[in-house]
């Protein structure tokens, strides 16, 4: 009788251990709410950069545009002046602060998420005479990041 009871306890312990391990595994694989929100911001950045490109073309390819930002319902919520490259993509000053300002111009809000600062980093040549404009990397601490290429307008994760 004691052997049968001992086997039942062993089976129960193994089942609970497997269940806890499964839960931990699934939670480690699921993206956090912050990661999901940041990836939505990356998609928004790409969409707004694309809109800026087409607005630039429609306005006759000026050096600067007044980027119109709309909410989900299509109602204008902001207007931001944005410097444009000769190829028609939003550009930043060649510095980390320039990339932070570019985020604010393109997204329409400060580079923050859930009370946490989004890290901004300029990547590229420092020489303003070079034709390569470089890009900006945006990241949340210990989470996802994306890079915006100011030469092509491409956003990569």
Residue frames as qw, qx, qy, qz and C-alpha x, y, z in Angstrom:
[[0.000, 0.884, 0.467, 0.000, 0.00, 0.00, 0.00],
 [0.295, -0.806, 0.107, 0.502, 2.82, 2.40, 0.87],
 [0.428, -0.126, 0.601, 0.663, 4.56, 1.62, -2.44],
 [0.219, 0.629, 0.650, 0.367, 1.40, 2.46, -4.42],
 [0.145, -0.942, -0.247, 0.174, 0.98, 5.73, -2.52],
 [0.429, -0.579, 0.325, 0.613, 4.64, 6.58, -3.07],
 [0.388, 0.190, 0.662, 0.612, 4.25, 5.96, -6.86],
 [0.084, 0.834, 0.524, 0.153, 1.17, 8.23, -6.95],
 [0.272, -0.885, -0.002, 0.378, 3.12, 11.04, -5.24],
 [0.464, -0.298, 0.519, 0.653, 5.99, 10.54, -7.67],
 [0.302, 0.483, 0.665, 0.483, 3.64, 10.73, -10.68],
 [0.071, -0.930, -0.358, 0.043, 1.98, 13.86, -9.25],
 [0.389, -0.726, 0.198, 0.531, 5.39, 15.50, -8.64],
 [0.430, -0.020, 0.618, 0.658, 6.51, 14.72, -12.20],
 [0.180, 0.706, 0.615, 0.302, 3.24, 16.09, -13.61],
 [0.185, -0.942, -0.172, 0.223, 3.53, 19.34, -11.62],
 [0.453, -0.512, 0.383, 0.622, 7.19, 19.73, -12.62],
 [0.373, 0.252, 0.668, 0.593, 6.33, 19.23, -16.31],
 [0.049, 0.852, 0.508, 0.120, 3.44, 21.70, -16.03],
 [0.291, -0.870, 0.026, 0.397, 5.62, 24.40, -14.40],
 [0.456, -0.276, 0.532, 0.658, 8.40, 23.84, -16.96],
 [0.304, 0.511, 0.670, 0.444, 5.86, 24.18, -19.79],
 [0.061, -0.940, -0.328, 0.069, 4.48, 27.43, -18.39],
 [0.380, -0.719, 0.241, 0.530, 7.96, 28.91, -17.97],
 [0.453, 0.011, 0.641, 0.620, 8.91, 27.86, -21.51],
 [0.211, 0.703, 0.603, 0.313, 5.77, 29.38, -23.04],
 [0.162, -0.950, -0.163, 0.212, 6.21, 32.67, -21.18],
 [0.431, -0.545, 0.386, 0.607, 9.83, 32.94, -22.25],
 [0.382, 0.195, 0.691, 0.583, 8.80, 32.43, -25.90],
 [0.111, 0.829, 0.536, 0.111, 5.87, 34.87, -25.93],
 [0.310, 0.411, -0.033, 0.857, 6.80, 38.46, -26.75],
 [0.175, -0.425, -0.553, 0.695, 6.26, 40.84, -23.90],
 [0.171, 0.866, 0.460, -0.095, 3.68, 43.59, -24.13],
 [0.155, -0.821, 0.214, 0.506, 6.54, 46.09, -24.34],
 [0.357, -0.194, 0.725, 0.556, 8.16, 44.18, -27.21],
 [0.300, 0.561, 0.739, 0.221, 4.87, 44.03, -29.11],
 [0.036, 0.932, 0.246, -0.264, 4.26, 47.73, -28.55],
 [0.250, -0.658, 0.418, 0.574, 7.76, 48.59, -29.73],
 [0.359, 0.074, 0.789, 0.494, 7.34, 46.50, -32.89],
 [0.221, 0.795, 0.565, 0.027, 4.10, 48.39, -33.58],
 [0.102, -0.890, 0.082, 0.438, 6.12, 51.62, -33.26],
 [0.365, -0.312, 0.661, 0.577, 8.63, 50.23, -35.78],
 [0.318, 0.467, 0.759, 0.325, 5.80, 49.54, -38.24],
 [0.051, 0.924, 0.329, -0.188, 4.41, 53.04, -37.60],
 [0.261, -0.694, 0.336, 0.580, 7.85, 54.58, -38.21],
 [0.357, 0.001, 0.758, 0.546, 8.13, 52.71, -41.54],
 [0.213, 0.690, 0.677, 0.143, 4.62, 53.74, -42.57],
 [0.054, -0.935, -0.143, 0.320, 5.15, 57.40, -41.69],
 [0.322, -0.505, 0.502, 0.624, 8.54, 57.48, -43.47],
 [0.325, 0.280, 0.783, 0.451, 6.83, 56.04, -46.56],
 [0.101, 0.861, 0.496, -0.050, 4.07, 58.67, -46.30],
 [0.205, -0.813, 0.143, 0.525, 6.71, 61.38, -46.01],
 [0.388, -0.160, 0.671, 0.611, 8.38, 60.03, -49.16],
 [0.235, 0.545, 0.718, 0.363, 5.17, 60.23, -51.20],
 [0.066, -0.923, -0.293, 0.240, 4.29, 63.63, -49.76],
 [0.342, -0.593, 0.357, 0.636, 7.79, 64.84, -50.72],
 [0.326, 0.121, 0.730, 0.589, 7.28, 63.61, -54.30],
 [0.108, 0.748, 0.639, 0.142, 3.81, 65.19, -54.54],
 [0.165, -0.922, -0.133, 0.322, 5.12, 68.55, -53.28],
 [0.519, 0.834, -0.147, 0.117, 7.85, 68.77, -55.93],
 [0.860, 0.036, -0.264, 0.436, 10.77, 67.27, -53.98],
 [0.097, -0.906, 0.166, -0.377, 11.54, 70.07, -51.49],
 [0.345, 0.402, -0.698, 0.481, 14.37, 69.95, -48.92],
 [0.116, 0.047, 0.746, -0.654, 11.78, 69.98, -46.08],
 [0.358, -0.407, -0.651, -0.531, 8.15, 68.99, -45.78],
 [0.421, -0.258, 0.429, -0.756, 5.48, 69.57, -43.18],
 [0.260, -0.034, -0.961, -0.091, 4.67, 65.94, -42.39],
 [0.615, -0.273, -0.019, -0.739, 1.00, 65.40, -41.63],
 [0.089, 0.085, -0.961, 0.248, 0.34, 62.76, -38.95],
 [0.627, -0.230, -0.290, -0.685, -3.05, 61.07, -38.70],
 [0.482, -0.243, 0.724, -0.429, -4.65, 58.87, -36.04],
 [0.278, 0.065, 0.953, 0.101, -6.27, 55.46, -36.64],
 [0.372, 0.656, 0.604, -0.258, -9.53, 57.13, -37.76],
 [0.492, 0.463, 0.388, 0.627, -7.78, 59.27, -40.38],
 [0.134, -0.971, -0.191, -0.060, -8.08, 62.49, -38.39],
 [0.479, 0.586, -0.302, 0.580, -5.06, 64.80, -38.54],
 [0.681, -0.663, -0.262, 0.165, -3.38, 64.90, -35.13],
 [0.459, -0.697, 0.186, 0.518, -0.12, 66.73, -35.79],
 [0.622, 0.760, -0.043, 0.183, 2.12, 68.47, -38.32],
 [0.656, -0.599, 0.244, 0.388, 5.89, 68.27, -38.06],
 [0.401, 0.828, -0.356, -0.165, 8.61, 69.86, -40.21],
 [0.883, -0.179, 0.387, 0.194, 10.93, 67.13, -41.49],
 [0.063, 0.700, -0.557, -0.442, 14.19, 67.49, -43.43],
 [0.920, 0.292, 0.231, -0.123, 14.29, 65.25, -46.50],
 [0.552, -0.326, 0.573, 0.510, 17.19, 63.59, -48.33],
 [0.231, 0.422, -0.477, -0.736, 17.75, 64.13, -52.07],
 [0.181, -0.053, -0.941, -0.280, 16.14, 60.68, -52.51],
 [0.492, -0.383, -0.282, -0.730, 13.07, 61.77, -50.56],
 [0.693, -0.354, -0.616, 0.125, 13.46, 60.11, -47.16],
 [0.412, -0.895, 0.000, -0.174, 13.32, 61.76, -43.74],
 [0.671, 0.322, -0.407, 0.530, 16.83, 62.55, -42.49],
 [0.590, -0.780, -0.153, 0.143, 18.35, 63.32, -39.11],
 [0.024, 0.876, -0.468, 0.117, 21.40, 65.24, -38.02],
 [0.764, 0.250, -0.576, 0.149, 24.35, 62.85, -37.78],
 [0.026, -0.362, 0.681, -0.636, 24.13, 62.30, -34.03],
 [0.162, -0.289, -0.920, 0.208, 22.24, 60.30, -31.44],
 [0.134, 0.470, 0.408, -0.772, 20.25, 63.44, -30.59],
 [0.317, 0.284, -0.431, -0.796, 19.45, 63.91, -34.27],
 [0.315, -0.108, -0.912, -0.241, 18.00, 60.40, -34.37],
 [0.051, -0.415, -0.747, 0.517, 15.93, 61.15, -31.27],
 [0.242, 0.444, 0.055, -0.861, 14.55, 64.29, -32.96],
 [0.318, 0.134, -0.715, -0.607, 13.83, 62.29, -36.13],
 [0.152, -0.295, -0.935, 0.121, 11.77, 59.80, -34.08],
 [0.078, 0.512, 0.490, -0.701, 9.78, 62.70, -32.64],
 [0.269, 0.389, -0.286, -0.833, 9.21, 64.22, -36.09],
 [0.345, 0.077, -0.816, -0.457, 8.19, 60.96, -37.78],
 [0.275, -0.329, -0.892, 0.140, 6.21, 59.32, -34.95],
 [0.239, -0.660, -0.239, -0.671, 4.89, 62.55, -33.45],
 [0.695, -0.702, -0.026, -0.154, 5.94, 61.83, -29.87],
 [0.154, -0.768, 0.612, -0.103, 9.08, 61.63, -27.76],
 [0.645, 0.252, -0.720, -0.040, 11.12, 58.40, -27.99],
 [0.287, -0.254, 0.730, -0.566, 9.60, 56.85, -24.86],
 [0.645, -0.134, -0.634, -0.406, 7.54, 53.78, -24.20],
 [0.746, -0.497, -0.442, -0.014, 5.81, 52.82, -20.95],
 [0.397, -0.910, 0.118, -0.004, 7.72, 55.52, -19.05],
 [0.754, -0.310, 0.375, 0.442, 10.98, 54.11, -20.43],
 [0.165, 0.776, -0.331, -0.511, 13.30, 55.95, -22.80],
 [0.904, 0.378, 0.171, 0.101, 13.87, 54.38, -26.20],
 [0.528, -0.508, 0.372, 0.570, 17.61, 54.27, -26.91],
 [0.589, 0.802, 0.076, -0.059, 18.53, 56.17, -30.08],
 [0.594, -0.451, 0.441, 0.499, 21.84, 55.73, -31.86],
 [0.494, 0.776, -0.220, -0.325, 23.22, 57.26, -35.05],
 [0.768, -0.155, 0.543, 0.303, 25.06, 54.71, -37.19],
 [0.641, 0.689, 0.225, 0.252, 27.09, 55.90, -40.13],
 [0.577, 0.246, -0.060, 0.777, 29.78, 58.35, -41.19],
 [0.259, -0.710, -0.332, 0.565, 30.30, 61.53, -39.19],
 [0.243, -0.194, 0.338, 0.888, 31.53, 63.47, -42.22],
 [0.415, 0.621, 0.409, -0.524, 28.67, 65.66, -43.52],
 [0.275, 0.602, -0.461, -0.592, 30.34, 65.79, -46.95],
 [0.145, -0.075, 0.969, 0.184, 29.85, 62.06, -47.51],
 [0.489, -0.065, -0.437, -0.752, 26.89, 61.03, -49.62],
 [0.508, -0.256, -0.821, 0.043, 26.12, 58.08, -47.31],
 [0.352, -0.613, 0.029, -0.707, 23.65, 59.51, -44.81],
 [0.059, 0.164, -0.873, 0.455, 23.83, 56.55, -42.43],
 [0.527, -0.427, -0.624, -0.388, 20.90, 55.54, -40.30],
 [0.365, -0.468, 0.420, -0.687, 19.35, 55.44, -36.88],
 [0.471, -0.119, -0.872, 0.058, 18.98, 52.48, -34.55],
 [0.498, -0.436, 0.151, -0.734, 16.13, 52.51, -32.04],
 [0.559, -0.037, -0.821, 0.111, 15.91, 50.00, -29.18],
 [0.637, -0.652, 0.045, -0.410, 14.31, 49.29, -25.84],
 [0.137, -0.590, 0.763, -0.226, 16.60, 47.95, -23.13],
 [0.310, -0.121, 0.937, -0.110, 16.93, 44.18, -23.23],
 [0.606, 0.488, 0.533, -0.331, 14.39, 44.02, -26.04],
 [0.663, 0.494, 0.450, 0.337, 13.88, 44.42, -29.77],
 [0.145, -0.600, 0.175, 0.767, 15.41, 47.09, -31.98],
 [0.649, 0.620, 0.406, 0.172, 15.04, 48.38, -35.50],
 [0.388, -0.346, 0.275, 0.809, 17.25, 50.36, -37.85],
 [0.436, 0.834, 0.287, -0.182, 16.15, 53.10, -40.24],
 [0.591, -0.008, 0.373, 0.715, 18.36, 53.68, -43.30],
 [0.122, 0.757, 0.149, -0.625, 18.18, 57.35, -44.29],
 [0.034, -0.350, 0.642, 0.681, 19.51, 56.57, -47.79],
 [0.182, -0.110, -0.872, -0.442, 16.71, 54.17, -48.73],
 [0.551, -0.267, 0.044, -0.789, 13.95, 54.68, -46.16],
 [0.728, -0.059, -0.673, -0.114, 14.17, 51.00, -45.27],
 [0.523, -0.543, 0.431, -0.495, 13.28, 49.89, -41.73],
 [0.705, 0.137, -0.696, -0.003, 14.80, 46.58, -40.65],
 [0.723, -0.604, 0.132, -0.307, 14.34, 44.70, -37.40]]
